[in-house]
Amino acid sequence: MTAGSRSARIQGLVAEQAARRGARVGVVDVCAAAVAALPVGGAGVSAMSRTAVSHPLCSTDDVSEQLEELQLTLGEGPCVDAFALGLAVLTPDLRTDEAFARWPVFAPAATEAGAGAVFAFPLQIGAISPGVLDMYATSPGGLDTEELADAMAFADTATLVLLDAGTDGPHDGGLADLGGYRAEIDQATGMLTEQLGVGLEEAFVRLRAHAYAHGRRLADVAADVVARRLRFPPDTGTDRSDDDN
C-alpha cells in the first residue's frame, strides 16, 4: 500500500468517526478510529511543549486517561520519551525488567491500571512537535508492519487535526493532504525564523496565532508566507500582507 493511499484510508476512518458525532474532526476522532482499526484497547493524545505545561487533550477510556495523567505527572513513560526523542517508542510488554528499569514508577503503575503494552508516537511537522499519540493494549504484544504503518498514519492525521484546531480547519470531515501540508508549514516556519529573528517554536506560535486571529486555516496562512504575500515584521505585533502597501 502506498503512503498516499494509506493516508487517505486513515483520514476516511477519522472522518467517519466525526460524522457519527455530528461534529468537526477532532483528535478524539483520531483516537477512536485508531482503537477501532488496530489491536489496541484505548488511545489518548497529550499536548506537550518544552516551554509550557503539558496536558492531556483526550482519551478513549479510563485506562488511557490514567496513562496520560500518569506520564505527565511523573515525567516518565513512553509518551515523555517519544516527545523528547522525536521518535516512536514501542513497548510491547510493560511487565519486563527492562521496562521497569526504564520507567521505575510509571511501568508498575501502568500495569496496575490495566495496560500490558504501550505505543507512543510523537506528533510532528518538521521540528515542530505539539504532542504525542499514545495507544495501549491490555495484553503484551507488538504491532506488525502494517499495523505500525497505520499507527504512524494516525499520528500524522492527529498532527494535522491538532495544529488546525481553533482555525477554520477541515470541513465536512475532509482533511487536507498531509504531505503538502507538512512541507508548506515547515517551510513557512523556517522563513519566519529569518524574518523575526526567533527560534522555530516562537515562529510557529506566531504563524498559528495569525491564523487564529484572522479565522483562517493554518495551511492557507503558511501558503501566503511561502508565496511572500504575507510578512511578519520583527518589531511589531501586527502582520501585514503585500496588499496593504
N, CA and C of each residue as an Amber inpcrd file, in Angstrom:
protein
   735
   0.8500000  -1.1990000   0.0000000   0.0000000   0.0000000   0.0000000
   0.8850000   1.2500000   0.0000000   0.5910000   2.2000000  -0.8860000
   1.3770000   3.4240000  -0.9340000   1.0580000   4.3090000   0.2580000
   1.9860000   5.2300000   0.5590000   1.7760000   6.1460000   1.6830000
   0.5360000   7.0080000   1.4600000   0.3380000   7.4210000   0.1990000
  -0.8140000   8.2660000  -0.0910000  -2.1340000   7.5510000   0.1030000
  -2.2260000   6.3040000  -0.3490000  -3.4760000   5.5570000  -0.2000000
  -3.7290000   5.2070000   1.2720000  -2.6460000   4.9220000   2.0060000
  -2.8100000   4.6350000   3.4360000  -3.3200000   5.8780000   4.1640000
  -2.7100000   7.0130000   3.8650000  -3.1180000   8.2620000   4.4960000
  -4.5860000   8.5680000   4.2020000  -4.9970000   8.3800000   2.9420000
  -6.3840000   8.6460000   2.5660000  -7.3410000   7.7070000   3.2970000
  -6.9570000   6.4380000   3.4230000  -7.8160000   5.4810000   4.1250000
  -7.9550000   5.8430000   5.5990000  -6.8470000   6.1910000   6.2410000
  -6.8850000   6.5560000   7.6560000  -7.6950000   7.8270000   7.8640000
  -7.5100000   8.8060000   6.9940000  -8.2640000  10.0530000   7.1050000
  -9.7650000   9.7920000   6.9270000 -10.1000000   8.8370000   6.0450000
 -11.5050000   8.4760000   5.8690000 -12.0970000   7.8600000   7.1240000
 -11.3360000   7.0040000   7.8000000 -11.8110000   6.3980000   9.0480000
 -12.0350000   7.4520000  10.1240000 -11.1310000   8.4270000  10.1730000
 -11.2690000   9.5030000  11.1600000 -12.4940000  10.3620000  10.8440000
 -12.6870000  10.6690000   9.5660000 -13.8430000  11.4700000   9.1540000
 -15.1560000  10.7610000   9.4900000 -15.1690000   9.4260000   9.3520000
 -16.3760000   8.6640000   9.7000000 -16.6990000   8.7890000  11.1840000
 -15.6750000   8.7720000  12.0270000 -15.8970000   8.9330000  13.4640000
 -16.4970000  10.3050000  13.7750000 -15.9900000  11.3380000  13.1070000
 -16.5130000  12.6820000  13.3140000 -17.9600000  12.7840000  12.8380000
 -18.2490000  12.1230000  11.7220000 -19.6170000  12.1510000  11.1950000
 -20.5930000  11.5050000  12.1760000 -20.1500000  10.4440000  12.8450000
 -21.0130000   9.7980000  13.8360000 -21.3110000  10.7360000  15.0000000
 -20.3280000  11.5680000  15.3330000 -20.5380000  12.5310000  16.4230000
 -21.3210000  13.7460000  15.9550000 -21.3900000  13.9370000  14.6370000
 -22.0500000  15.1160000  14.0940000 -21.2630000  16.3750000  14.3630000
 -19.9190000  16.2510000  14.3340000 -19.0640000  17.3880000  14.6620000
 -17.8810000  17.4440000  13.7140000 -17.1370000  18.5480000  13.7790000
 -15.9130000  18.6700000  13.0140000 -14.8900000  17.6660000  13.5110000
 -13.9820000  17.2940000  12.6350000 -12.9460000  16.3350000  13.0040000
 -12.1010000  16.8760000  14.1560000 -11.8670000  16.0390000  15.1620000
 -11.0230000  16.3980000  16.2890000 -10.0900000  15.2520000  16.6250000
  -9.1480000  15.5090000  17.5280000  -8.2040000  14.4450000  17.8850000
  -8.9140000  13.2730000  18.5550000 -10.0660000  13.5270000  19.1750000
 -10.8260000  12.4300000  19.7700000 -11.2670000  11.4350000  18.7000000
 -11.5310000  11.9360000  17.4970000 -11.9270000  11.0480000  16.3940000
 -10.7470000  10.2260000  15.9060000  -9.5540000  10.8110000  15.9350000
  -8.3560000  10.0550000  15.5710000  -8.1550000   8.8990000  16.5480000
  -8.3070000   9.1940000  17.8430000  -8.1320000   8.1570000  18.8640000
  -9.1710000   7.0520000  18.7060000 -10.4210000   7.4350000  18.5040000
 -11.4880000   6.4430000  18.3680000 -11.2800000   5.5700000  17.1310000
 -10.8690000   6.1840000  16.0210000 -10.6440000   5.4300000  14.7910000
  -9.4530000   4.4840000  14.9390000  -8.4230000   4.9130000  15.6540000
  -7.2570000   4.0620000  15.8690000  -7.6190000   2.8320000  16.6890000
  -8.4390000   3.0280000  17.7110000  -8.8550000   1.9030000  18.5530000
  -9.6830000   0.9050000  17.7490000 -10.5210000   1.4230000  16.8520000
 -11.3640000   0.5500000  16.0360000 -10.5540000  -0.2200000  14.9880000
  -9.4490000   0.3670000  14.5310000  -8.7060000  -0.2250000  13.4210000
  -7.5120000  -1.0680000  13.8540000  -7.0100000  -0.8440000  15.0550000
  -5.7810000  -1.5050000  15.4910000  -6.0340000  -2.4010000  16.7040000
  -5.1360000  -3.3580000  16.9710000  -5.3030000  -4.2440000  18.1180000
  -4.8830000  -3.5790000  19.4290000  -5.5730000  -2.4760000  19.7580000
  -5.2890000  -1.7470000  20.9920000  -6.5930000  -1.5570000  21.7620000
  -6.4660000  -1.3530000  23.0580000  -7.6500000  -1.2010000  23.8920000
  -8.0840000   0.2340000  24.0730000  -7.1710000   1.1770000  23.8460000
  -7.5120000   2.5810000  24.0210000  -6.4080000   3.4710000  23.4970000
  -6.7150000   4.7610000  23.3820000  -5.7450000   5.7210000  22.8570000
  -5.9970000   7.0850000  23.4750000  -4.9560000   7.8900000  23.4940000
  -5.0810000   9.2450000  24.0190000  -4.0650000  10.1600000  23.3780000
  -4.3370000  11.4580000  23.4260000  -3.4170000  12.4690000  22.9090000
  -3.1380000  13.4780000  24.0070000  -1.8780000  13.8190000  24.1720000
  -1.4750000  14.8670000  25.1060000  -0.7710000  15.9730000  24.3500000
  -1.1100000  17.2230000  24.6760000  -0.3860000  18.3700000  24.1410000
   0.8800000  18.5350000  24.9610000   2.0270000  18.6370000  24.2920000
   3.2950000  18.7280000  25.0080000   4.1490000  19.8510000  24.4460000
   4.9420000  20.4590000  25.3060000   5.7930000  21.5720000  24.9110000
   7.0020000  21.6280000  25.8300000   8.1030000  22.1220000  25.3010000
   9.2970000  22.2950000  26.1250000   9.2510000  23.6010000  26.9030000
   8.3050000  24.4790000  26.5600000   8.2590000  25.7960000  27.1960000
   6.9650000  26.0550000  27.9500000   5.9930000  25.1410000  27.8730000
   4.7100000  25.3370000  28.5520000   4.2890000  24.0390000  29.2280000
   3.2600000  24.1470000  30.0580000   2.7780000  22.9800000  30.7880000
   2.0950000  22.0080000  29.8240000   2.4970000  20.7430000  29.8720000
   1.8630000  19.7180000  29.0500000   0.5580000  19.2760000  29.6950000
  -0.4060000  18.8430000  28.8650000  -1.6810000  18.4260000  29.4350000
  -2.3900000  17.4570000  28.4930000  -3.1650000  16.5070000  29.0500000
  -3.9320000  15.5780000  28.2100000  -5.0150000  16.3240000  27.4370000
  -5.2320000  15.9180000  26.1960000  -6.2730000  16.5140000  25.3680000
  -7.5050000  15.6190000  25.2710000  -7.2870000  14.3110000  25.1360000
  -8.4190000  13.4050000  25.0280000  -7.9590000  11.9880000  25.2920000
  -8.9130000  11.1180000  25.6060000  -8.6370000   9.6960000  25.7910000
  -9.9240000   8.9450000  25.5170000  -9.7930000   7.6830000  25.1400000
 -10.9710000   6.9090000  24.7490000 -11.6030000   6.1400000  25.8970000
 -10.8570000   5.9600000  26.9910000 -11.3950000   5.1830000  28.1010000
 -10.6460000   5.5280000  29.3840000 -11.0490000   4.9250000  30.4950000
 -10.4540000   5.2430000  31.7940000  -8.9780000   4.8820000  31.8540000
  -8.6110000   3.7440000  31.2440000  -7.2060000   3.3160000  31.3040000
  -6.3120000   4.2960000  30.5460000  -6.7030000   4.6570000  29.3260000
  -5.8770000   5.5920000  28.5590000  -5.8190000   6.9500000  29.2530000
  -6.9020000   7.3480000  29.9100000  -6.8880000   8.6100000  30.6660000
  -5.8700000   8.5360000  31.8050000  -5.8490000   7.4070000  32.5030000
  -4.8800000   7.2270000  33.5860000  -3.4540000   7.2460000  33.0650000
  -3.2240000   6.6040000  31.9210000  -1.8760000   6.5570000  31.3640000
  -1.3730000   7.9450000  30.9830000  -2.2410000   8.7550000  30.3780000
  -1.8420000  10.1140000  30.0180000  -1.4890000  10.9160000  31.2650000
  -2.3630000  10.8550000  32.2620000  -2.1450000  11.6080000  33.5010000
  -0.8860000  11.1280000  34.2220000  -0.7020000   9.8260000  34.2860000
   0.4690000   9.2680000  34.9710000   1.7750000   9.7810000  34.3570000
   1.8700000   9.7070000  33.0430000   3.1190000  10.0800000  32.3850000
   3.4410000  11.5570000  32.5470000   2.4120000  12.4030000  32.4200000
   2.6520000  13.8370000  32.5380000   2.9270000  14.2350000  33.9810000
   2.3030000  13.5180000  34.9190000   2.5200000  13.8140000  36.3290000
   3.8920000  13.3270000  36.7940000   4.2620000  12.1100000  36.3840000
   5.5210000  11.5140000  36.8230000   6.7230000  12.0100000  36.0250000
   6.4710000  12.4920000  34.8040000   7.5690000  12.9230000  33.9480000
   8.3620000  11.7710000  33.3840000   7.7400000  10.5930000  33.2720000
   8.3940000   9.4350000  32.6760000   7.3650000   8.5490000  32.0060000
   7.8380000   7.7810000  31.0150000   6.9610000   6.8820000  30.2840000
   7.1950000   7.0020000  28.7960000   6.5960000   6.1220000  28.0020000
   6.7820000   6.1510000  26.5460000   6.4040000   7.4890000  25.9240000
   5.3380000   8.0950000  26.4100000   4.8890000   9.3830000  25.8870000
   5.9680000  10.4490000  26.0650000   6.5190000  10.5290000  27.2550000
   7.5510000  11.5190000  27.5680000   8.7910000  11.2760000  26.7170000
   9.1960000  10.0230000  26.5840000  10.3800000   9.6950000  25.7900000
  10.1540000   9.9630000  24.3030000   8.9550000   9.6500000  23.8050000
   8.6510000   9.8810000  22.3900000   8.7500000  11.3710000  22.0600000
   8.2550000  12.2120000  22.9570000   8.3230000  13.6540000  22.7340000
   9.7650000  14.1420000  22.7830000  10.5210000  13.6690000  23.7740000
  11.9070000  14.1150000  23.9380000  12.7950000  13.6650000  22.7870000
  12.5890000  12.4430000  22.3070000  13.4380000  11.8700000  21.2630000
  12.9620000  12.1940000  19.8510000  11.6630000  12.5270000  19.7160000
  11.1030000  12.7340000  18.3890000  10.9680000  11.4450000  17.6130000
  10.8360000  10.3260000  18.3430000  10.7420000   9.0050000  17.7280000
   9.6340000   8.1970000  18.3890000   9.0750000   7.2450000  17.6420000
   8.0840000   6.3510000  18.2290000   8.7590000   5.4900000  19.2970000
   8.0640000   5.2930000  20.4110000   8.5570000   4.4320000  21.4830000
   7.5640000   3.2820000  21.6230000   7.9890000   2.0880000  21.2390000
   7.1160000   0.9250000  21.2020000   7.4890000  -0.0060000  22.3510000
   6.5270000  -0.2700000  23.2080000   6.7660000  -1.1190000  24.3800000
   5.7670000  -2.2690000  24.3580000   6.0980000  -3.3750000  23.7090000
   5.1440000  -4.4750000  23.5670000   4.8740000  -5.2250000  24.8710000
   5.7250000  -5.0320000  25.8690000   5.4850000  -5.6920000  27.1560000
   5.9760000  -4.7900000  28.2870000   5.0310000  -4.2010000  29.0060000
   5.3700000  -3.2930000  30.1050000   5.8600000  -4.0290000  31.3440000
   5.6950000  -5.3370000  31.3620000   5.9940000  -6.0880000  32.5730000
   7.4070000  -6.6470000  32.6090000   8.2320000  -6.2840000  31.6480000
   9.5970000  -6.7930000  31.6090000  10.4950000  -5.9970000  32.5630000
  11.6140000  -6.6040000  32.9210000  12.5890000  -5.9180000  33.7730000
  13.1120000  -4.6590000  33.0940000  13.2610000  -4.7300000  31.7690000
  13.7530000  -3.5680000  31.0200000  12.8000000  -2.3790000  31.1500000
  11.4870000  -2.6420000  31.0130000  10.5020000  -1.5730000  31.1340000
  10.4860000  -1.0080000  32.5550000  10.5890000  -1.8880000  33.5470000
  10.5750000  -1.4300000  34.9370000  11.8340000  -0.6260000  35.2620000
  12.9540000  -0.9800000  34.6410000  14.1870000  -0.2360000  34.8740000
  14.1410000   1.1320000  34.1880000  13.5350000   1.1770000  33.0150000
  13.4700000   2.4340000  32.2540000  12.4800000   3.4110000  32.8730000
  11.3410000   2.8770000  33.3410000  10.3050000   3.7240000  33.9410000
   9.9030000   3.1230000  35.2950000  10.7190000   3.2880000  36.3110000
  10.5140000   2.5840000  37.5790000   9.2160000   2.9160000  38.2990000
   8.6620000   4.0820000  38.0390000   7.3930000   4.4440000  38.6790000
   6.2260000   4.2190000  37.7300000   6.3950000   4.6490000  36.4670000
   5.2910000   4.5350000  35.5210000   4.9400000   3.0980000  35.1850000
   5.9420000   2.2650000  34.8870000   5.6720000   0.8990000  34.4090000
   4.8100000   0.1040000  35.3810000   5.1340000   0.0400000  36.6890000
   4.2520000  -0.7090000  37.5940000   2.8780000  -0.0710000  37.7490000
   2.8320000   1.2660000  37.7230000   1.5420000   1.9510000  37.8500000
   0.6720000   1.6910000  36.6240000   1.2840000   1.6510000  35.4340000
   0.5410000   1.4130000  34.1990000   0.0090000  -0.0100000  34.1450000
   0.8230000  -0.9730000  34.5670000   0.3540000  -2.3610000  34.5620000
  -0.7730000  -2.5460000  35.5720000  -0.6720000  -1.8650000  36.6870000
  -1.7480000  -1.9380000  37.6780000  -3.0320000  -1.3230000  37.1430000
  -2.8810000  -0.3050000  36.2910000  -4.0510000   0.3520000  35.6990000
  -4.7100000  -0.5180000  34.6330000  -3.9640000  -1.5240000  34.1160000
  -4.5630000  -2.4270000  33.1380000  -3.8860000  -2.4570000  31.7860000
  -2.7120000  -1.8350000  31.6580000  -2.0070000  -1.8180000  30.3760000
  -0.9350000  -2.9010000  30.3340000  -0.8930000  -3.6510000  29.2380000
   0.1480000  -4.6520000  29.0480000   1.2020000  -4.2090000  28.0520000
   0.8220000  -3.2750000  27.1680000   1.7340000  -2.7360000  26.1610000
   1.3340000  -1.2940000  25.8820000   2.3160000  -0.4690000  25.5370000
   2.0540000   0.9410000  25.2190000   2.8740000   1.3290000  23.9960000
   2.2420000   2.0660000  23.0820000   2.9000000   2.5350000  21.8660000
   2.6980000   4.0490000  21.7750000   3.7970000   4.7960000  21.7470000
   3.7280000   6.2550000  21.7500000   4.3360000   6.8180000  20.4710000
   3.6150000   7.7560000  19.8320000   4.0410000   8.3310000  18.5590000
   4.0510000   9.8600000  18.6560000   5.2140000  10.4920000  18.4490000
   5.2460000  11.9610000  18.5020000   4.4620000  12.5520000  17.3400000
   3.7840000  13.6470000  17.5870000   3.0740000  14.3770000  16.5390000
   4.0290000  15.4470000  16.0360000   4.4150000  15.3520000  14.7760000
   5.4800000  16.2140000  14.2720000   5.2300000  16.7520000  12.8830000
   5.6150000  18.0090000  12.6840000   5.7900000  18.5970000  11.3610000
   7.1730000  19.2300000  11.3820000   8.1240000  18.6070000  10.7120000
   9.4860000  19.1070000  10.7650000   9.9980000  19.1170000  12.1900000
  10.4720000  20.2820000  12.6410000  10.9990000  20.4060000  14.0040000
   9.9090000  20.7310000  15.0170000   8.6880000  20.9210000  14.5590000
   7.5780000  21.2750000  15.4430000   6.8930000  20.0090000  15.9350000
   6.7320000  19.8810000  17.2580000   6.0630000  18.7150000  17.8390000
   5.0830000  19.1800000  18.9060000   3.7820000  19.2330000  18.5780000
   2.8020000  19.7460000  19.5370000   2.2930000  18.7180000  20.5380000
   2.6870000  17.4530000  20.4060000   2.1600000  16.4730000  21.3460000
   2.5230000  15.0550000  20.9880000   1.8100000  14.1140000  21.6060000
   2.0770000  12.6860000  21.4160000   0.7600000  11.9200000  21.3790000
   0.6790000  10.9330000  20.4820000  -0.4450000  10.0000000  20.4280000
  -0.0070000   8.7130000  21.1270000  -0.7450000   8.3120000  22.1570000
  -0.4640000   7.0850000  22.9070000  -1.5330000   6.0460000  22.6330000
  -1.1400000   4.7930000  22.5300000  -2.0870000   3.6870000  22.4380000
  -1.6480000   2.6060000  23.4200000  -2.6110000   1.9090000  23.9810000
  -2.2460000   0.8160000  24.8830000  -3.0310000  -0.4370000  24.5200000
  -2.4610000  -1.5910000  24.8870000  -3.1450000  -2.8820000  24.7530000
  -3.2020000  -3.5070000  26.1400000  -4.2670000  -4.2320000  26.4100000
  -4.4100000  -4.8310000  27.7370000  -3.4530000  -5.9880000  27.9500000
  -3.0900000  -6.6860000  26.8720000  -2.1610000  -7.8150000  26.9530000
  -0.8750000  -7.4800000  26.2150000   0.2650000  -8.0320000  26.6510000
   1.5200000  -7.7960000  25.9400000   1.4330000  -8.2740000  24.4950000
   2.1140000  -7.5800000  23.6220000   2.1220000  -7.9280000  22.2010000
   2.4530000  -6.7090000  21.3750000   3.1430000  -6.9300000  20.2480000
   3.5490000  -5.8140000  19.4160000   2.6140000  -5.5730000  18.2440000
   2.9620000  -4.5780000  17.4360000   2.2420000  -4.2750000  16.2040000
   3.0340000  -4.8430000  15.0350000   2.3310000  -5.4600000  14.0750000
   3.0520000  -5.9410000  12.8990000   3.3380000  -4.7630000  11.9680000
   3.9860000  -5.0530000  10.8400000   4.4430000  -3.9800000   9.9530000
   3.3050000  -3.1020000   9.4510000   2.2100000  -3.7180000   9.0190000
   1.0760000  -2.9550000   8.5040000   0.3980000  -2.1580000   9.6110000
   0.2620000  -2.7730000  10.7760000  -0.3580000  -2.0790000  11.9090000
   0.4810000  -0.8890000  12.3540000   1.7880000  -1.0560000  12.3530000
   2.6700000   0.0450000  12.7200000   2.5710000   1.1880000  11.7170000
   2.5090000   0.8520000  10.4380000   2.3700000   1.8840000   9.4050000
   1.0460000   2.6270000   9.5730000  -0.0150000   1.8980000   9.8890000
  -1.3060000   2.5400000  10.1360000  -1.2330000   3.4430000  11.3610000
  -0.5880000   2.9780000  12.4240000  -0.4800000   3.7760000  13.6440000
   0.2490000   5.0820000  13.3750000   1.2800000   5.0180000  12.5630000
   2.0200000   6.2340000  12.2330000   1.1790000   7.1790000  11.3680000
   0.3220000   6.6140000  10.5150000  -0.5830000   7.4400000   9.7150000
  -1.6230000   8.1050000  10.6150000  -2.0800000   7.4040000  11.6420000
  -2.9940000   8.0240000  12.6080000  -2.2980000   9.1790000  13.3200000
  -1.0080000   9.0000000  13.6560000  -0.2590000  10.0770000  14.3130000
  -0.1240000  11.2870000  13.3880000   0.1370000  11.0490000  12.0970000
   0.2070000  12.1490000  11.1330000  -1.1200000  12.8970000  11.0640000
  -2.2110000  12.1390000  11.0570000  -3.5330000  12.7550000  10.9850000
  -3.8280000  13.5440000  12.2570000  -3.4430000  13.0080000  13.4140000
  -3.6340000  13.7260000  14.6730000  -2.8510000  15.0350000  14.6730000
  -1.6590000  15.0130000  14.0750000  -0.8540000  16.2330000  13.9890000
  -1.5890000  17.2980000  13.2000000  -2.0810000  16.9120000  12.0410000
  -2.8190000  17.8380000  11.1820000  -4.0260000  18.4110000  11.9080000
  -4.8060000  17.5540000  12.5350000  -6.0170000  17.9970000  13.2190000
  -5.6680000  18.9100000  14.3860000  -4.6600000  18.5510000  15.1620000
  -4.2930000  19.3360000  16.3290000  -3.7800000  20.7160000  15.9400000
  -2.9520000  20.7880000  14.9210000  -2.4000000  22.0770000  14.5140000
  -3.4430000  22.9730000  13.8730000  -4.4860000  22.3890000  13.3000000
  -5.5290000  23.1960000  12.6830000  -6.6670000  23.5170000  13.6510000
  -6.6190000  22.9950000  14.8720000  -7.6810000  23.2560000  15.8490000
  -7.7340000  24.7430000  16.1580000  -8.9430000  25.2720000  16.2070000
  -9.1090000  26.6720000  16.5390000  -9.0500000  27.5910000  15.3390000
  -8.6250000  27.0780000  14.1590000  -8.6550000  27.8850000  12.9540000
  -9.8350000  27.4170000  12.1160000  -9.8940000  27.8210000  10.8750000
 -11.0480000  27.4830000  10.0480000 -11.1600000  25.9820000   9.8450000
 -10.0110000  25.2790000   9.8470000  -9.9820000  23.8200000   9.9530000
 -10.6470000  23.0620000   8.8390000 -10.5840000  21.7430000   8.9010000
 -11.2020000  20.8920000   7.8930000 -12.7260000  20.9800000   7.9350000
 -13.3800000  20.8800000   6.8240000 -14.8390000  20.9360000   6.7490000
 -15.4000000  19.5880000   6.3200000 -16.6100000  19.2900000   6.7900000
 -17.3220000  18.0900000   6.3670000 -16.4980000  16.8220000   6.5560000
 -15.6330000  16.8370000   7.5690000 -14.8410000  15.6430000   7.8430000
 -13.6870000  15.4400000   6.8880000 -13.4820000  16.3500000   5.9250000
 -12.3790000  16.1860000   4.9870000 -11.0980000  16.7290000   5.5750000
  -9.9450000  16.1390000   5.2130000  -8.6620000  16.5910000   5.7150000
  -7.7610000  16.9530000   4.5450000  -6.9540000  17.9800000   4.7390000
  -6.0250000  18.4080000   3.6980000  -4.9590000  17.3480000   3.4640000
  -4.3040000  17.4330000   2.3240000  -3.2230000  16.4900000   2.0290000
  -2.0780000  16.6840000   3.0180000  -1.7210000  15.6100000   3.7320000
  -0.7080000  15.7190000   4.7820000   0.6700000  16.0680000   4.2430000
   1.0530000  15.4830000   3.1140000   2.3870000  15.7260000   2.6030000
   2.6190000  17.1900000   2.2870000   1.7100000  17.7670000   1.4890000
   1.8430000  19.1680000   1.1290000   1.7000000  20.0790000   2.3350000
   0.7980000  19.7230000   3.2110000   0.5500000  20.4970000   4.4300000
   1.8180000  20.5800000   5.2720000   2.4300000  19.4470000   5.5120000
   3.6160000  19.4060000   6.3630000   4.7560000  20.2030000   5.7430000
   4.9640000  20.0160000   4.4410000   6.0770000  20.6850000   3.7840000
   5.9070000  22.1960000   3.8030000   4.6880000  22.6710000   3.5240000
   4.4700000  24.1110000   3.4320000   4.5440000  24.7840000   4.7930000
   3.9870000  24.1650000   5.8230000   4.0580000  24.7570000   7.1590000
   5.4990000  24.7630000   7.6510000   6.2270000  23.6970000   7.3830000
   7.6300000  23.6380000   7.7830000   8.4280000  24.7310000   7.0760000
   8.1690000  24.9170000   5.7810000   8.8750000  25.9450000   5.0210000
   8.5350000  27.3370000   5.5280000   7.2350000  27.5760000   5.7780000
   6.8100000  28.8830000   6.2710000   7.4180000  29.1800000   7.6410000
   7.4530000  28.1810000   8.5080000   8.0420000  28.3760000   9.8390000
   9.5160000  28.7330000   9.7210000  10.2230000  28.0480000   8.8270000
  11.6340000  28.3580000   8.6150000  11.8330000  29.7730000   8.1040000
  10.9710000  30.2200000   7.2020000  11.0720000  31.5860000   6.6830000
  10.8320000  32.6100000   7.7870000   9.8980000  32.2940000   8.6910000
   9.6010000  33.2360000   9.7740000  10.7490000  33.3430000  10.7700000
  11.5160000  32.2750000  10.9380000  12.6700000  32.3850000  11.8380000
  13.6430000  33.4420000  11.3160000  13.7580000  33.5650000   9.9860000
  14.6300000  34.5760000   9.3920000  14.0050000  35.9640000   9.5010000
  12.7060000  36.0550000   9.2050000  12.0250000  37.3460000   9.2530000
  12.0080000  37.9400000  10.6580000  11.7660000  37.0750000  11.6440000
  11.5580000  37.5490000  13.0160000  12.8050000  37.4510000  13.8840000
  13.7910000  36.6880000  13.4300000  14.9830000  36.5060000  14.2420000
  14.7080000  35.7140000  15.5030000  13.8180000  34.7030000  15.4000000
  13.4420000  33.8910000  16.5580000  13.6380000  32.4160000  16.2200000
  13.4450000  31.5450000  17.2260000  13.5620000  30.1160000  17.0160000
  12.3240000  29.5380000  16.3560000  12.3900000  28.2380000  16.0330000
  11.2880000  27.5710000  15.3450000  10.0030000  27.5800000  16.1550000
  10.1080000  27.3240000  17.4560000   8.9020000  27.2710000  18.2810000
   8.1770000  28.6030000  18.2800000   8.9260000  29.7090000  18.4820000
   8.3090000  31.0380000  18.5050000   7.7440000  31.3970000  17.1330000
   8.4610000  31.0350000  16.0690000   7.9710000  31.3180000  14.7190000
   6.6600000  30.5930000  14.4630000   6.5680000  29.3440000  14.9130000
   5.3390000  28.5950000  14.7170000   4.1910000  29.1850000  15.5330000
   4.4800000  29.6340000  16.7620000   3.4510000  30.2710000  17.5920000
   2.8840000  31.4910000  16.8720000   3.7590000  32.3000000  16.2660000
   3.2940000  33.4890000  15.5350000   2.4470000  33.0960000  14.3270000
   2.8590000  32.0470000  13.6320000   2.1100000  31.5860000  12.4600000
   0.7080000  31.1440000  12.8570000   0.6150000  30.3330000  13.9110000
  -0.6850000  29.8350000  14.3370000  -1.5370000  30.9560000  14.9220000
  -0.9250000  31.8840000  15.6630000  -1.6700000  32.9990000  16.2480000
  -2.3060000  33.8580000  15.1630000  -1.5730000  34.0740000  14.0710000
  -2.1220000  34.8490000  12.9550000  -3.3260000  34.1320000  12.3500000
  -3.2010000  32.8190000  12.1520000  -4.3060000  32.0510000  11.5850000
  -5.5410000  32.1290000  12.4880000  -5.3260000  31.9820000  13.7890000
  -6.4470000  32.0120000  14.7290000  -7.1000000  33.3960000  14.7520000
  -6.2720000  34.4510000  14.8120000  -6.7930000  35.8200000  14.9060000
  -7.5900000  36.2140000  13.6750000  -7.2340000  35.6680000  12.5220000
  -7.9030000  36.0430000  11.2760000  -8.9110000  34.9920000  10.8000000
  -9.1400000  33.9480000  11.6230000 -10.1240000  32.9280000  11.2710000
  -9.7750000  32.1600000  10.0150000  -8.4740000  31.9130000   9.8120000
  -8.0240000  31.2360000   8.5990000  -7.3970000  29.9010000   8.9360000
  -7.3440000  29.0040000   7.9330000  -6.6540000  27.7320000   8.1100000
  -5.1530000  27.9740000   8.1820000  -4.5030000  27.2060000   9.0250000
  -3.0550000  27.3140000   9.1920000  -2.3480000  27.1010000   7.8630000
  -2.8080000  26.1190000   7.0740000  -2.1710000  25.8250000   5.7890000
  -2.2640000  27.0060000   4.8340000  -3.3830000  27.7400000   4.8730000
  -3.5540000  28.8850000   3.9800000  -2.6180000  30.0340000   4.3620000
  -2.4540000  30.2540000   5.6610000  -1.5260000  31.2910000   6.1170000
  -0.0970000  30.9100000   5.7380000   0.2490000  29.6350000   5.9210000
   1.5870000  29.1760000   5.5500000   1.8380000  29.3870000   4.0610000
   0.8290000  29.1070000   3.2380000   0.9740000  29.2870000   1.7940000
   1.2540000  30.7470000   1.4540000   0.5880000  31.6770000   2.1580000
   0.8200000  33.1050000   1.9130000   2.2340000  33.5100000   2.3060000
   2.7390000  32.9440000   3.3980000   4.1030000  33.2510000   3.8220000
   5.1040000  32.7400000   2.7920000   4.9160000  31.5110000   2.3560000
   5.8320000  30.9110000   1.3840000   5.8140000  31.6870000   0.0670000
   4.6260000  32.1580000  -0.3360000   4.4930000  32.9210000  -1.5830000
   4.8700000  34.3880000  -1.4090000   5.2630000  34.7510000  -0.1740000
   5.6750000  36.1190000   0.1580000   4.5340000  37.1230000   0.0130000
   3.3050000  36.6320000   0.1820000   2.1580000  37.5380000   0.2160000
   1.9240000  38.0780000   1.6200000   2.5690000  37.4410000   2.5960000
   2.3900000  37.8240000   3.9970000   3.7440000  37.8560000   4.6740000
   4.0130000  38.9850000   5.3730000   5.2560000  39.1140000   6.1240000
   4.9450000  39.4310000   7.5820000   5.8170000  38.9790000   8.4640000
   5.6770000  39.2070000   9.9030000   6.8390000  40.0960000  10.3560000
   6.6380000  41.4210000  10.4420000   7.7370000  42.3000000  10.8520000
   8.2060000  41.9620000  12.2660000   9.5260000  41.9800000  12.5200000
  10.0520000  41.5690000  13.8220000   9.8010000  42.5510000  14.9480000
   9.5410000  43.8060000  14.6220000   9.4650000  44.8240000  15.6730000
   8.0570000  45.2620000  16.0100000   7.0480000  44.5400000  15.5450000
   5.6730000  44.9280000  15.8370000   4.8080000  43.6990000  15.9540000
   3.7240000  43.7910000  16.6760000   2.8130000  42.6650000  16.8450000
   1.8650000  42.5120000  15.6820000   1.8930000  43.4430000  14.7170000
   0.9720000  43.3620000  13.5810000   1.6900000  42.7600000  12.3910000
   0.9670000  41.9630000  11.6540000   1.4930000  41.3470000  10.4430000
   0.8270000  42.0230000   9.2530000   1.5390000  42.1390000   8.1600000
   0.9420000  42.8040000   7.0100000   1.1090000  41.9660000   5.7580000
   0.1670000  42.1050000   4.8480000   0.2790000  41.4420000   3.5560000
   0.7160000  42.4720000   2.5320000   1.2030000  41.9810000   1.3950000
   1.6430000  42.9030000   0.3540000   0.5070000  43.7590000  -0.1600000
  -0.7300000  43.2840000   0.0220000  -1.8810000  44.0590000  -0.4320000
  -2.0840000  45.3200000   0.3930000  -1.4410000  45.3800000   1.5900000
  -1.6120000  46.5490000   2.4510000  -0.7540000  47.7050000   2.0060000
   0.2200000  47.4670000   1.0950000   1.1260000  48.5170000   0.6600000
   0.4540000  49.4700000  -0.3130000
